[in-house]
Amino acid sequence: GDPVALAVPDLAARRSQDPPLAVVVEDRVSTRAFDDERPITAEQLSELLYRTARTRGTQVVDGGEELLSRPYPSGGGLYELEIYPVVRSVAGIAP
């Protein structure tokens, strides 16, 4: 399918409003019951991907190799994962 442009969340505002990590970890629960009547929104998917998988920047090094900077660590900035969400049920995005 065609690429879908997602909104860029205001990370500075989120940082000031986010709960501490200890609260998030302690309040976390798993679920196996999914609600197709109330799917996540395009904005929620956008924020999840922005916080976890965006490319923050690139740096070209010797030999033309491009190193990335992402929100999670990777040895040598090589980041072997590329993420392609397969959307089935997201409010505001066609499957």
BELURCOR-V187291 format. One line per field, one symbol per residue. ss: DSSP state (H for helix, E for strand, L for the rest). psi: psi as a letter, one per 30 degrees, with the letter a starting at -180 (. if undefined). A space follows every 10 residues. Layout:
ss->???
psi->???
This chain:
ss->LLLLLLLLLL HHHHHHHLLL HHHHHHHLLL LLLLLLLLLE EHHHHHHHHH HHHLEEEEEE LHHHLEEEEE LLLLHHHLLL LLLLLLLLLE ELELL
psi->lkkkklljlj eeeeeffkll eeeeeefkll kgjkjffill leeeeeeeee ffgljfllkk akggkkkljl fllkkghfif kkkjkjkeik kfkk.
